[in-house]
């Protein structure tokens, strides 16, 4: 029962694809998406770690 409730909640959150922003906030959002990501040690570790199914 708990797994079913968790799965339903997860699906509800994943289905929320529409969000509305005013022009100012959209410009900030778009700038964040366009900005290059600075690689941190945590990001490098994540990207070089084997996938769970490869372990």
C-alpha positions in Angstrom: 0.0 0.0 0.0 2.8 2.4 0.9 4.6 1.6 -2.4 1.4 2.4 -4.4 1.0 5.7 -2.6 4.6 6.6 -3.1 4.4 5.7 -6.8 1.2 7.7 -7.2 2.8 10.8 -5.6 5.9 10.4 -7.7 3.9 10.2 -10.9 1.8 13.3 -9.9 5.0 15.3 -9.4 6.5 14.1 -12.6 3.4 15.0 -14.6 3.7 18.7 -13.5 5.5 20.0 -16.6 3.8 23.4 -16.9 5.0 26.3 -14.9 4.4 30.0 -15.6 7.0 32.8 -15.2 6.8 36.5 -15.9 9.2 38.0 -18.4 11.8 38.9 -15.8 11.9 35.5 -14.1 11.9 33.7 -17.5 14.9 35.7 -18.5 16.7 34.6 -15.3 15.6 31.0 -15.8 16.8 31.0 -19.4 20.1 32.5 -18.4 20.6 29.7 -15.9 19.9 27.1 -18.5 22.3 28.7 -20.9 25.1 29.3 -18.4 28.0 26.7 -18.5 28.2 24.4 -15.5 31.4 24.7 -13.5 32.6 21.1 -12.9 33.0 20.4 -9.2 34.6 17.4 -7.7 31.2 16.0 -6.9 30.0 16.4 -10.5 33.2 14.8 -11.8 32.7 11.9 -9.4 29.1 11.5 -10.4 29.8 11.5 -14.1 32.7 9.0 -13.9 31.0 6.6 -11.5 29.7 3.4 -13.0 25.9 3.2 -13.3 24.1 1.1 -10.7 23.4 -1.6 -13.2 27.1 -1.8 -14.1 28.3 -2.5 -10.5 
